[in-house]
Amino acid sequence: MVETLVRPFRERVGDKVILNMHPGQRRAWDSPARFPVILAGTQGGKTVFLVEWLRREIATQGQGDYIAATATFPLLSLKLLPESLEVFRGYGEYKEAARVFYFKDGTRIIFASADNPESIESATAKGAICDEIGQRQFRREAWEAILRRLSLAQGRACLATTLYTYGWLKSEVYDRAKAGDKDYEVVQFASTLNPAFPKAEFERARATMPAWKFDMFYRGQFARPAGLVYDAFNEETCKVKRFPIPRTWPRYVGHDFGGANPAAMFYAQDLATGYFYAYQEYRPGPGRSTAEHVAEFKQMTAGMTVIKRAGGSHQEDEIRQGYTAQGWPIQEPKLRDVQAGIDRVYALHKLNKLFIFDDLMRYLDEKMSYSWKLNDRYEPTDEIEDKANYHLMDAERYILSDFSPETAVSSRPISKWGNRF
């Protein structure tokens, strides 16, 4: 058997560096889009490509600040940072305490993790790379922070990831690109497009993994993962363009409390059909008083008939009383059990009676990634993954659990796994 020589991605020939790109990397390299996006199978050659893309961007855009971000600091230390230091060796010096690489001309690469987006808030960047942007820890807020840092220079950013779940990456990046947004170009390829990836390993994964996981982890293709709490949510029919809601439609508001992460969801009901429309999300962040929240709520519902406001756990009655004292009465939800409340919302989705305005990006991010934890057999357990981060889902459950669709299909993990891909 004759072995085929696989040339490394990066070859140094004298003073020159030759990049042996495969077709997927080449397409992303040649992309004119402001935000090229690589969705690739594991070990497809994403991180090595990103660093070279950043090197070219620095050479093109010149002196200034640049951002290299990944999902977590441990992942940064494992992959993106070592690769970057290999490429930029000799150009300057890396300061571990600051997590900044300083070039001799004053240019900086600021290394950041998405679970600590504050680390880049003071930068004004000319370009950025984002590695493993599809991981849960790379939250929408981190991508927004990077966009703010790039806004003054209208800098470019190259995004790359293996696929792990849906979330904001699909609704705000992939779907935009597929809808024709010229700012984004999505390049998708399987692990085996990297000539160094063993074909036998690819086939082993295909034979032993659930189809959805193989598609996402090894083919770079979105598939509905097992464990989505609201797998009955139909994007094609229930995500709709915003339209003027008649003021006569009654309104319902769900609340989730917390000083750092208060949240609220606003719904209108078409009495002619019984359909609910989620039309407003509220995630202001920390730093506002109860009175300030109430002032906003009243402004958002001026001239409308608010039938009910509900939110909080059974133990949070004091907070509800505080809102009531400010003129915004909030009731305790009828259902205390989390699963029972989820079942009510799930049934509304199953019956296509709950419609979502497609510009509610935070809501859609939560809806598309809200998942049961999986066990080692890829089966959903009865525990929600990172539940503390899903404030809009809690706010929704608190108010919509009041309504009992005529047919309720359970969303408990055992039934959901039975409908797995």
ROLOLUM-166350 format. One record per residue (C-alpha): x, y, z. Coordinates in steps of 0.001 Angstrom, whole numbers, plus 524288, in hexadecimal, padded with zeros to 5 digits. Layout:
// residues N
       X       Y       Z
       X       Y       Z
...
END
This chain:
// residues 421
       X       Y       Z
   80000   80000   80000
   80580   80D2E   7FBEA
   803A9   817EF   805ED
   7FF60   82535   800DE
   807DE   8302D   805D1
   7FF8A   83A43   80CF1
   805F7   8477A   80D02
   80428   84F77   8197D
   7FB4D   85B3A   81963
   806BD   8644A   81BE8
   81416   8622A   815BF
   81FF0   86AB8   817B8
   828D8   86B67   80BF0
   8341B   8745D   80F26
   82E44   8817E   812B6
   82138   87E21   80C8E
   81537   877D8   8126A
   80D2A   86F7E   8092E
   7FF20   86C83   80CEC
   7FA09   85FB8   80778
   7EB8A   86279   80877
   7E108   858B5   8056C
   7D535   85D71   7FD73
   7CD16   86136   80960
   7D7EA   86984   80F12
   7DA9D   86F92   801C9
   7CC75   8738E   80028
   7CC62   87A3F   80D75
   7D98B   880AA   80A65
   7D440   88653   7FDBB
   7C732   88A96   80379
   7C478   89921   801A5
   7BA59   898E6   80C97
   7BCA5   8A105   818A0
   7B9F0   894FE   820CE
   7BE65   8882C   81AB4
   7B908   87CD1   822BB
   7BEE5   86F29   822CC
   7B5F8   86446   82795
   7BE46   85818   826D8
   7BFED   84A8A   82C07
   7C936   84825   8374B
   7D7A6   84936   833BC
   7D3E5   84F60   826D4
   7DEB3   85983   827C0
   7D77C   864F2   82DBA
   7E09F   86A84   83814
   7ECF5   86A36   82FC7
   7E584   87125   8250C
   7E027   87BA3   82E1C
   7ED95   87FC7   832CD
   7F2C6   88108   824E4
   7E699   888A0   8211B
   7E96B   891E1   82C6C
   7F796   89349   8282A
   7F30E   8978F   81AAC
   7E91A   8A0EA   82095
   7F393   8A754   828ED
   7FC7C   8A8BA   81D28
   7F14B   8AEB9   8155C
   7EB30   8B7B2   81F81
   7F7A2   8BBE3   8264B
   7FAE3   8C072   833EA
   7F037   8BF6F   83E20
   7E91F   8B5D8   846DD
   7E3EB   8A891   842ED
   7DBFE   89E77   84A59
   7DDEC   88FC7   84B26
   7D290   889D8   8528A
   7CE30   87C2F   855C4
   7C3BF   8760D   85E48
   7CB4A   8749D   86B25
   7D8B1   877B1   870A9
   7DC45   86934   87200
   7D926   8676F   863A2
   7E11C   8738C   8607D
   7ECE4   86DE0   8675F
   7EB19   860C4   860BD
   7E96E   864DB   85291
   7E88D   872F1   84E17
   7F35F   878D6   85657
   7FE10   86EB5   85345
   7FAEE   86F7A   844CD
   7FB82   87E4B   84539
   8087E   87E80   84C54
   80E00   87523   84247
   809E6   87DEA   83702
   80DB2   88AF7   83D06
   81A6E   8869B   84332
   824BA   890EE   84086
   81ADF   89BD7   83E22
   81A1A   8A000   84C4A
   81782   89B18   85A0F
   80C0B   894A7   860F9
   8087F   8995E   86EAF
   8018A   88E86   87607
   7FC09   89746   880CA
   7F51E   8A006   876FC
   7F293   89541   86CEA
   7F776   89E97   86287
   80190   89CBF   857D2
   80921   8A95D   8558D
   80F3B   8AB92   84840
   81B5A   8B3D6   846FA
   813B6   8BE8D   83FE0
   8096E   8BF9A   84A8E
   7FF55   8B6BB   84448
   7F880   8ADD9   84E0E
   7F12E   8A10D   84D7C
   7E7E5   8A06E   85904
   7E490   89277   85CA8
   7D71B   890EC   8627F
   7CD53   886AB   86678
   7BED5   8876F   8640C
   7BBED   88423   87239
   7C2DA   890D2   875EA
   7BF3F   89AAE   86B32
   7C2D3   8A600   8742B
   7D109   8A346   870B7
   7CF33   8A9E6   8637E
   7C5E5   8B4E9   866F5
   7D085   8BF5D   866E1
   7D61F   8BBA9   85997
   7D3A7   8C213   84C77
   7D71F   8B732   8432A
   7DA1C   8B680   834A4
   7D77C   8A7FE   83362
   7D42C   89BC6   83AF2
   7D413   88D06   83A8E
   7CA54   884EB   8423E
   7CD51   87695   8448A
   7C325   86C8C   848E3
   7B87B   876AA   84811
   7AE57   86BDC   84800
   7B11D   8675B   855D8
   7A6F8   86A8A   8603C
   7B0AE   872F0   867A6
   7B248   87BEA   85BD7
   7A5F8   8836C   85EAA
   79F6C   88D85   85641
   7A3AD   8984C   85F8D
   7B1F6   89546   85CA4
   7AFCE   89645   84DF3
   7A8AD   8A328   84FFF
   7B440   8A82E   857F3
   7BD86   8A49F   84CE2
   7B4D8   8AB73   842ED
   7B509   8B7C2   84B4F
   7C3E2   8B770   84BAE
   7C45E   8B627   83CD6
   7BA19   8C075   839E6
   7C2BD   8CC9A   83910
   7CBFF   8C685   82F2A
   7C149   8BE20   82914
   7CAEE   8B325   82B0F
   7C97F   8A564   82606
   7C855   89918   82E2C
   7CA32   88AF9   82A5F
   7C1F0   88136   83207
   7C44F   872A2   832E1
   7BEAA   86755   83A7F
   7BA88   85961   83B3C
   7ABCD   85905   83D30
   7A6BA   855C3   84AB8
   798DD   85B0D   84B47
   78FD6   864C7   8449D
   78EE4   87196   84C1A
   79287   87F05   84722
   79CD4   879F4   83DA2
   79212   87424   83556
   787C7   87EB3   836BE
   790B9   88A85   835AD
   79BF2   885E4   82D26
   79896   879CD   82542
   78A87   87DC0   82259
   78EB2   88B87   81E9D
   798D5   88669   81524
   78F1A   87CF9   80F0C
   78547   88819   80DC2
   78F0B   88FD1   80591
   79590   898DF   80F74
   7A23E   89C75   80870
   7A943   89F41   81540
   7A9CE   89099   817BE
   7AED9   88540   80FB8
   7ADAF   877A1   81570
   7B775   86D45   8116E
   7B400   85F73   815B3
   7BC4E   85357   81450
   7BE60   8460C   81A5A
   7CA18   841BD   8224B
   7CF05   839CD   816CE
   7D129   845BB   80E58
   7DD59   84724   816A1
   7E652   83D76   80F94
   7ECA2   839E2   81C89
   7DFE8   8350C   8226E
   7DEF0   82621   821FC
   7D3A2   82116   819BE
   7D295   81541   822AD
   7D036   81E0F   82E77
   7C599   82535   826F1
   7BEC3   81854   823DC
   7C04E   81381   831DA
   7B94D   81FB6   836A5
   7AEA5   81E11   82C79
   7AC4A   81003   830CA
   7AC32   81273   83F6F
   7A61E   81FE1   841A0
   79818   824BC   840A2
   795E9   82A78   83320
   7936C   83839   83847
   7A01D   83868   83FF4
   7A80B   832F5   834A6
   7A26F   83D3B   82B79
   7A5F6   84837   834B8
   7B305   84372   839F2
   7B8B6   83D53   82DB1
   7B173   84313   82209
   7AFCF   85137   82656
   7A132   85094   823AC
   79654   85525   82C9D
   78D64   84A70   831A0
   78369   84B34   83C68
   78ABD   845D4   84831
   784EB   83C6B   851EE
   780B2   842C1   85E86
   77AEE   84F8F   8599E
   77062   852E8   86362
   767D1   8592C   85902
   76A67   8503F   84D93
   75C39   8529F   8497C
   75F59   860D7   8462A
   75E18   861D3   83760
   766B9   86CC4   83261
   760F1   86C41   824C6
   75307   86F2E   82905
   753D9   87549   83685
   75ED4   87F33   834AE
   75827   88AAA   82DFB
   75B40   8984B   82941
   7574D   8A34F   83247
   74A31   8A987   82F37
   74223   8B421   8360B
   73AA7   8AD73   840EF
   72CFC   8B305   842F0
   72C43   8BA61   84FB4
   71FA5   8B34D   852CD
   726A8   8A642   8543E
   7287A   8A2E6   862A3
   73660   8A241   867DD
   73CED   898EA   8714D
   74A2D   89ABE   877AF
   75334   890A1   87DC0
   75E17   89483   88718
   76A8E   88E6E   88C24
   770C4   895AF   89771
   77ED2   8985E   89B22
   7874B   8A44C   89D23
   7915A   8A04A   892EE
   7888D   899B6   888EE
   77A7F   89E7F   889AC
   77249   89A28   87E2C
   7649E   89BB4   878DA
   75D0D   8969F   86D2B
   75147   89D83   8673A
   7467D   89646   86003
   73A6E   89A92   8588D
   72EF7   8919B   855D6
   72685   891BE   849BC
   7193C   88EA9   84F9D
   713DD   88AAD   8425E
   71D64   87F42   84151
   7228F   87DA9   84F22
   7307B   87EE0   849F4
   73AFB   8853B   85255
   74572   88E20   84CB3
   75231   890AD   853FF
   75519   89E9B   84FF4
   75E5E   8A464   85A0C
   769B8   89F87   86248
   76FAF   8A6C1   86DC6
   77D9A   8A411   87242
   78328   8B10F   8772C
   78E4D   8ABA4   87F4A
   791DF   8B00E   88D02
   79102   8BD92   892E1
   78291   8C102   89295
   7792E   8C251   89DE0
   76B9F   8BC6E   89EB2
   765ED   8C9E4   89C3F
   76E17   8CB68   88FE7
   769D9   8BE1A   88ADF
   75B9F   8C179   88D54
   75CEC   8CE8C   88665
   761DC   8C74F   87A50
   75730   8BD15   87B0C
   74CB0   8C785   87BC9
   75274   8CEA3   87031
   7532C   8C1F1   86858
   744D3   8BEF3   86AF5
   73F23   8CCA2   86A59
   73175   8CC6C   8649A
   730C2   8BD92   86542
   728D5   8B484   86DBA
   731C1   8AC19   87617
   7299C   8A0AD   87AC5
   733BB   89A4D   88377
   741BF   89AF9   88804
   747DF   88F01   88E47
   75566   88B1C   89281
   75EE5   88640   89C8E
   75F8A   87A37   8A4F8
   756CD   877AE   8B0A7
   76177   87D13   8B9A0
   76266   88A27   8B279
   755C8   89030   8B76F
   75CE7   89BBB   8BD85
   7621B   89F93   8B022
   75484   89E8C   8AA50
   74F71   8A764   8B510
   75A09   8B13F   8B1DB
   7557C   8B218   8A3B6
   74750   8B2EA   8A7FB
   74A96   8BE4F   8B0E3
   7502F   8C582   8A506
   7439F   8C39C   89D62
   74710   8B73E   895D6
   7401E   8ABE9   89C96
   74670   89EB7   899FC
   73FC5   89213   89E03
   745F5   88539   8A1C5
   74543   87B81   89676
   73A75   87168   897AA
   743C7   86614   89573
   74F5E   864B3   89E8A
   75510   85894   89824
   75F11   85BD3   88D90
   75BF2   84FF3   8853D
   74D5F   85289   885C4
   74FB0   8607E   88121
   75894   85BE4   87634
   74E1D   8524C   871E9
   7445A   85D71   87046
   74DA5   86561   867C0
   75193   85923   8604C
   74353   8565A   85D2A
   74162   86418   857CC
   74CF1   861BD   84EB7
   74816   85448   84AF2
   73AF7   859EF   84714
   74151   8658E   84017
   73A2A   86F33   848BC
   74633   876DD   84CFE
   74CAC   87FE5   8431E
   7596C   88744   8450C
   75D81   893F8   83E8B
   76A3B   890E7   83794
   77167   89CBC   83D13
   770DD   8978D   84B1B
   77EE3   892FB   84A34
   78172   89051   8588F
   774EF   88881   859AF
   7780F   88085   84D8C
   785D2   87DFE   85289
   78055   87873   85F1B
   7755B   87108   85866
   77E80   86A53   84EC8
   78871   86628   85903
   77FFC   8633E   864F7
   78335   854E9   86711
   782A8   84965   87030
   78FE2   84447   87445
   793C4   837F9   86CF8
   7993B   82BDA   87357
   7A4A3   82405   86DE1
   79B65   81D3A   86461
   796EC   82A5A   85ED5
   789C7   828BD   86576
   78322   83465   86BEE
   782A7   83467   87ABC
   778B4   83BE7   882D5
   7824B   84700   885BF
   7831C   85360   87D8E
   79097   8572E   8789B
   79542   8644A   87E48
   78780   8675F   882F1
   78BD2   873B2   88A1A
   78EE4   87A55   87D10
   78145   8791B   8772F
   779F4   88478   87D1C
   770E2   88705   871A1
   76CED   878BE   8715B
   76953   879B2   87FBA
   761C6   88651   87D7F
   75A44   87FCD   8726E
   75728   873BE   87A5A
   75228   87BD1   885C9
   747BE   882AD   87DB0
   74411   878A5   87341
   74278   86DA8   87D16
   7357D   87444   8802E
   7300E   86F4A   87351
   72BE4   86155   870B6
   72BA4   85DA6   86245
   7211F   853CA   85F31
   72BAD   849D5   85BB4
   73806   84931   863C9
   74353   8410C   85EB5
   74D66   83E39   86925
   75B01   843A1   86757
   760F9   83ADC   87197
   76E4E   835BD   86DA5
   76A11   827A2   86BC1
   7602B   82B39   86148
   76966   834C7   85AC1
   7741A   82A98   8599C
   76A49   821C3   85322
   7696E   82BF2   84837
   7780B   82D61   846D8
   77EF0   82F02   839D4
END
